[in-house]
Amino acid sequence: MHQGGTPLEDKSLDYYRERARAECEAALNAECAEARRAHAEMAAAYDRLVEIAELELRGDLPPGKVASMAEVLHDREDAEFGGHAPKPITDVTE
């Protein structure tokens, strides 16, 4: 989201806001469910980037905090994504 621990610039925020709007529009106009879902997920991701950057700009969130939290989650022993994915459940009883 940002380089070197500095918040996104206003022009970057405007770009991400526009991308979120464009992805929402693409989701509404998509012809299949898979494309609608993909565009909606991208719109949500751009919205999150903007929300995090705005929190950083207001000083409500230290710059880099989200990235450091993501790294900690990624490095956990039971992380779903990363080098230590949990083993799949093979014995399911109902």
N, C-alpha and C positions, 0 to 999 in steps of 0.2 A: 504494500500500500504506500509506503514511503521509503525514501532512500536515506540511509545514514541517520536514522532516528529523527528526521524532521518531518513535520506534518505535510500533507499534500497541499499544494498551492491552490488558490481559488480557481484558476483556469483548469486545473486537473479535476477539482470537484465538479465544476460545470460539465466537463467531459463525461465524468462518471454518472452524473445526473441525467445527461442526455442519453447515454448508453442504456440506463435503466428504463427510461421512457421508450426508447426504440425497441428494447427487448420485450417490454409489455405489449407494445403495438404488434410486434411480430408474433407474440403468443396469441393475441386475439385473432390475428389473420392467418395463423398456421392451419394447414389443411388436415393434419393428422394429430392424434393425441400425443405421440412421441415428440413431435416438433413443438407442440404447445407446452409440454412439460419442460423441455430443454430451454426454451426461451423464457419461461417463467422462472426457472432456476437461475438463469443468468441475470434476469432482472433483480431477483432477490439478492444475489451476490453483489451486484453493483450498488444496490440500496444499502447493504451492510457496509461496504467500503465507505460510502458517503457518511453514514451514521458514525462509524468509528472515527473518521477524519474530523467530523464536526465536534465530537467529544474531545479529541486531542486539541483542536484549535481553541476550544473554550477553556481548556485546562482541566476538564473533568476526568480525563484519562491521560496518564503519562504516555508520551510518545514511545512506541515500541512495546508497550505493555501487552497488547493482544498478540503480537508476534512471539514474545517470550512465553506467554501462556500456551500458545500453540506448540512451541518447541517442547515444553515440559510435557504436554499431553502426548505428543508424538513419541517421546522417549520413554514413556511408561512401559513397564513390562507387559501390561495387558492391552497395549494400544491396538486398536483395530487396524489402523493403517500405519505402516512403518515396519521396522525390523522385527518386532516382537508381537506379531498378531496372535490372538488366542487360538487355541486348537479348536477345530470344529467339534460340535457335539455329535457323537455317533450313536449313542444309546439313548433313545427317547422313549420314555414310558408314559402312558396316559393314565 
